[in-house]
Amino acid sequence: MIFLKRLIFIRHGESSANAKDIISSDINLYPLTPKGEEQVGFVAGQISALRINNIYSSPLLRARQTAGILSKKTNTEIRIIEELRETDFGTLSDTKLAGRVVDLPENVRREHGIESWESHRKRLETALLKMEDRSLVVTHGLVIRTIVGKVLGLEMEDFNGIFIRPSSMTTVDADSNRLYSVGNFLISDRIRNIFS
């Protein structure tokens, strides 16, 4: 018997933190911007015809708001999974950062108490155990890059170049380690068939 766990990972829409180049692990700060709401509305239209069983979301406000828009379009309940949360940015949380945290040298990340890739990998594996087939997963860029790295068998330094745009969709079969799409805004016929 073949087991499938087909999941569409969706990065939250643009938040006020994104618009201001602020990095934040805070659960209740930085809501979606009007542009972010529009982005998510577009994606919700794309997935509206798919058969979705669940929506799993990070506990952060920007992800919960994204999941709420998707939930209305799919008439699907939201389940919060703590392990889908944003990177713990340590002492850099709620500060401006030119560039990406993953591009900081390892010693700088450690000095500021920034969460390690190993921690991301472990909590993603825990989250995957809680998920069911044909689900949407609303989370953050590094969590999505981590699933891509897991499926492709890459270490963090090998997938740092992948940029996951706000509100984009990455589709995987987590049980068979199969990647169907990365960072798309449109649902292809192939994805439509997988989720029909």
N, C-alpha and C positions, 0 to 999 in steps of 0.2 A: 504494500500500500504506500502511495506517495502522499506525504504530508506537505501542505502548502501554507505559507504565512505571507500572503501578498499584502504589502503595506505601501501606502503612499506617504512619504515623509514630506511635510510642508513646513518651510521656514515661516515664522510669523511675518506679517506685513511690516512695512516700515513703521518704526516707532519714533517717538520724540527723541529717544536716545540716539537712534541711527541718524536722525536729521541733524543732531547737534554733535555728532562724533563722540558721544559719551559711551563708555562701557559700564555696564551695570549688572549685578547679580540680584538686585533688589526685587522682591516679589511684587510689590504694589506700586512701583514708580514706572513712569515712561509708557503711557498708553500709545495706541496706534495713532498715527497722524491721519488727516483726511486722505492723503495719498495712500497710506497703508490700508485704510478701509476700502479704498477703490481697488487696490491691487488684489486684496482678498476677495472682494466681490466678483472680480473677473474670474479668479480661480474657482470660486464657488459655482459660477455658471458652467465652468468646464467640467466639474465633477458631478453636477446635478443629475446626470443620467446614469451614473455608475451605481452599482450595487455595493453599498457601504454598510458594514455591520456595526462598526464602532468608531468613535473619535477619541483618541487619547491625546492629552495635552500636558505640556509643561505647566507648572503652577504659576509661572510669571504672568503678570497682567497682559503683556502684549501677546503672549501665546493664547491665554484664555479668551481674549477678545477675538483673536483670529479664529479659534475653535468655535466661538459663539456664532460667528457669521456663517461658518461652514455647517454648523449644526442646524441652523434655520433652513438652509438650502437643502440639506439631505434628510431632515427630520430624524436625526440621530443624536442620541445622548452623548454627553462628554464625560469622560473619565479622566481625572487628574492622576498623573503618575509622577511622583517626586523625582525619579531618576531621569526624567526628560528635561530637567531644569537647565538653565544657562550655566556656563562656566562660572566657577567661583573665582572672581577676579581679585580676591584678597584685598590688599591695601589700595589697589588701583580702581576698585569698584566706585562708580559714580564720578569718574574723572574723564577728561578728554584724553584721547590717545590718537596720535597721528599714525596710521597704519593699523596692522592687525596684531593682536596679542600673540598669536602663534608664530609671528615673525620675530618676537623678542628672543634674545639668547636665553638658553635654559637657566643660566645662573641668575638672570634678572627675574625670570618667572618665579624661581624658587625664593629669591630674596623678598618678593612681594606676596608670597603665599598663594600664587595662582595655581589653580587645580591642574594636575598632570594629565597627560593623555591617557595614561594607564587607568586613572580614576574614571575618565570618560568611558573608556572601553568597558570597564567592569560594570558601571551603572547602566550602560546601554544593554549589556548582556542580561542584567537583571530585569530591565524594562521589557525586553523582548519576550521574556518568559511569561509576562502578564498579558500579552497581546494575543488577539485572535485574528484569523484570516480576514481579508478584505476590509482593512481598517485604514483610517487616516491617522497620521501621527504628527501633531503640531509641536514643533520644538525649535531649536536654535541651530545656527550655522555649523558650529563645531560638532554638535551631536550628529548632524546629518553627514558631515565629512567623515565622522568616525564609522558610521554604518557603511559608507562607500568604501572606506579603507578595509573594513572587516570583510566585505564581500569580495573585494579584489585581492585580499591577502597582503595589504600594504601596511607599513609602519607609518607613524605620524609624519616623519620627515619626508616620506614619499608622497603624501597626499596634501601637504600644506598649500600647494598651488591651486587647489580647487577652491573656487569661490561660490558659495551658495547664496544666490540673490534673495532678497526679501520676497516672500510669497511664492517662491518657486517650488516645484514638485520633483521629488526624486523617488522612483518606484523600484522596489526590491521584492524578491521572495527571500525572506530572511532564513527560512529553513533549508533551502537548497543553495543559498549563497549565489543568487542570480540577480543581476542588475538589469533593469529594463529601461530606465531613463535617469538622467542626472540634470537637475536644475531647470526643468522645462516649465513653461507657462501654459502650454497647450497639451491637451490629451490626444495622443495619437490613436489611430485605429487599433494598433496592437494593445495599448493599455485599455482601451474601451473593451476589447475582447476578453482580456484577462479579468476585468471587473464586471462582466455582464452576467 
